[in-house]
Amino acid sequence: MRGERLVKAIILLASIIVLLIAAGMVLSLMTGSIPAFKEFGIKFIFSSDWIPTEGRERYGALPFISGTLLTSVVALIICLPLSFSVSVFLGEYFKGTKLAAVIGSMVNLLAGIPSIVYGLWGFYVLRPVIVNLGLSSQGFGIFTSALILAVMIIPYASSLSNEVISMVPVQLKEAAYSLGATRREVIFAVIIPSASSGIIASYILALGRALGETMAVTMLIGNANIIPKGLFSMGNTMASVIANQFGEAEGLKLSSLIAIGLLLFIITGIVNYIGKAIMKRLQ
Amino acid sequence: MKMKKLSLIITIASAVIILVSCKTGTQPADTGKKVTITAAGATFPMPYYNQVFEMYTKNTGILVTYGGIGSGGGIRSLSDKVVDFGATDAYLTDDKIKEMPADIVHIPTCLGAVVIAYNLPGIDELKLTEDLLEKIFMGEITNWNDPAIKANNEGLVLPDKNTLVVHRSDGSGTTFIFSDYMSKISPLWAEKVGAGKSLNWPAGIGAKGNPGVAGTISQTEGAIGYIGSEYAFAQKIQIAKVRNSSGNYIAPSVESISAAAKGAIPDDTRAMITNTDDPEGYPISGFTWLILYKEQSYDRRSKAQATETLNLLNWIISPEAQEVTQKVNYSPLPDEVVEKAKNILKSVTYKGEILMK
């Protein structure tokens, strides 16, 4: 009996600690961002100024919010056909084969590569390719970052969805086959609808990863604090500007960076909420 | 039985945790214990500091740790009193000093410069005037075959290639020195951009740290940017000559950077030496400083700790340590500045008593 209570107490304590840590983070983000919101008000979110020069300091988060959303969404769009194909390949067509095992572990390996390595690869390999293709004159910008992000989030998007796809009941598939459905028809008419909530969840997870990615994006986006004018324009993201400028920031600028962190937190929260809402509707 | 064992382990573990946390709370003993010195701040002089602190530890057995967390972080750490001294590339203004918990002093340690690096294969002798720097970095000149660049570089065959300005994306003392210089030579720059550790850039792309800027320049034909001399000298990268206020085109070198500090320096050494009057001086040079509290008795600090801190600082400005500067691509302090630094150290006290004789 004593053992039971002890285990219960430990579990409760651990859960409370996790809760406290999360609450503490939100609280410190909120208190840290008060000076910025006091100074600029709600305009902080909609202003595109980023002037750190002493005496005329003015900060706005719009360039970074737009850069973050644009790179992440473009990355998700690029990643979608790739990771979807991979998960169907692994979860349906070549389920259980050696080839699937090799490809599956390669995809998971992608998740283990440090983001600085992705950044270096993007900088030295991908960027010259973009320049040679004539897509942009120096290769930095939203598109290059989105491309590298797309590769980075493939394992997040595909691993969960291939689990779900392979878990679709065999009876369901066989019923469809016995009605004369082709394999393609089974995939699109049976497997995808019945696995849709899991697939969506995996893409939300991937989007969350793209929103917060810092290092690889910093190396490729050009770090120009402007609202991106197009797919090949330079820009900056929320995580990247924080990582870049936090070290030497103080006063109002520090508070503005913390406020951007809070906004990123909120955006990630909203994305997760939307994902959950979609999943609920589909279930 | 198993549960009993578990609870025993937990009890022991928590006892250990309590003991450890108690230990950190006790007062540092004045005697017997060896002093360790902790410092943090600027990344720009870090190769120099790493080298001399290691030498100092070898010579004296006193462990010195240095965290390269940036000038802003160094100032914050000193203000939070978690380090013995901080390091910064930009001196604290009178207002900033007043914001500190107590009065502080600046000790200059070495000189560095900001070089203008570019990537134009085959063109090694690029000469830049104040006007060209303004136009390139403001984004007004966008091609290397611009008549203004040609006129100033007769004999060079400049390609029809777009210029790409590369600047720092992170806050940096290097940016501060560069923009301080730009504000002095260009009224337009002073009005539109100003000076600071990070800026609202009118043109170009940002890259993180000196390695980021240098890497981007060397990877991109037509790129031009500014890099800390300590990093640039260790790289194979093209460096432009810059016209100084006497009208001479000066390449950054150990000598030309030291020469820039020969002008009139105030006794507290808080001065920017950009756009120097010295005819041989490289115009985009600067000091880097260590900062510490003028009254060393704070936060139960022992006298031994204060004395050892001062001994270390006194050694850094000694000829033995200054000699190391050139090995890691910095310039040594001119003798007059060393004298001034010594006088500043002599003003540091412990409970009102002067520590350095």
Chai-1 contact restraints between the chains, C-beta under 6 A:
chainA,res_idxA,chainB,res_idxB,connection_type,confidence,min_distance_angstrom,max_distance_angstrom,comment,restraint_id
A,G3,B,M3,contact,1.0,0.0,6.0,A-B,restraint_1
A,I51,B,N200,contact,1.0,0.0,6.0,A-B,restraint_2
A,P52,B,G196,contact,1.0,0.0,6.0,A-B,restraint_3
A,P52,B,S198,contact,1.0,0.0,6.0,A-B,restraint_4
A,T53,B,G194,contact,1.0,0.0,6.0,A-B,restraint_5
A,T53,B,G196,contact,1.0,0.0,6.0,A-B,restraint_6
A,E54,B,G196,contact,1.0,0.0,6.0,A-B,restraint_7
A,Q138,B,L164,contact,1.0,0.0,6.0,A-B,restraint_8
A,Q138,B,T220,contact,1.0,0.0,6.0,A-B,restraint_9
A,F140,B,I205,contact,1.0,0.0,6.0,A-B,restraint_10
A,T218,B,K208,contact,1.0,0.0,6.0,A-B,restraint_11
A,G222,B,I205,contact,1.0,0.0,6.0,A-B,restraint_12
A,N223,B,S169,contact,1.0,0.0,6.0,A-B,restraint_13
A,N223,B,G206,contact,1.0,0.0,6.0,A-B,restraint_14
A,A224,B,I205,contact,1.0,0.0,6.0,A-B,restraint_15
A,M234,B,I205,contact,1.0,0.0,6.0,A-B,restraint_16
A,N244,B,S169,contact,1.0,0.0,6.0,A-B,restraint_17
A,N244,B,D170,contact,1.0,0.0,6.0,A-B,restraint_18
A,N244,B,K208,contact,1.0,0.0,6.0,A-B,restraint_19
A,Q245,B,G171,contact,1.0,0.0,6.0,A-B,restraint_20
A,Q245,B,S198,contact,1.0,0.0,6.0,A-B,restraint_21
A,G247,B,G70,contact,1.0,0.0,6.0,A-B,restraint_22
A,G247,B,G73,contact,1.0,0.0,6.0,A-B,restraint_23
A,E248,B,G70,contact,1.0,0.0,6.0,A-B,restraint_24
A,E248,B,G72,contact,1.0,0.0,6.0,A-B,restraint_25
A,E248,B,G171,contact,1.0,0.0,6.0,A-B,restraint_26
A,E248,B,K197,contact,1.0,0.0,6.0,A-B,restraint_27
A,E250,B,G72,contact,1.0,0.0,6.0,A-B,restraint_28
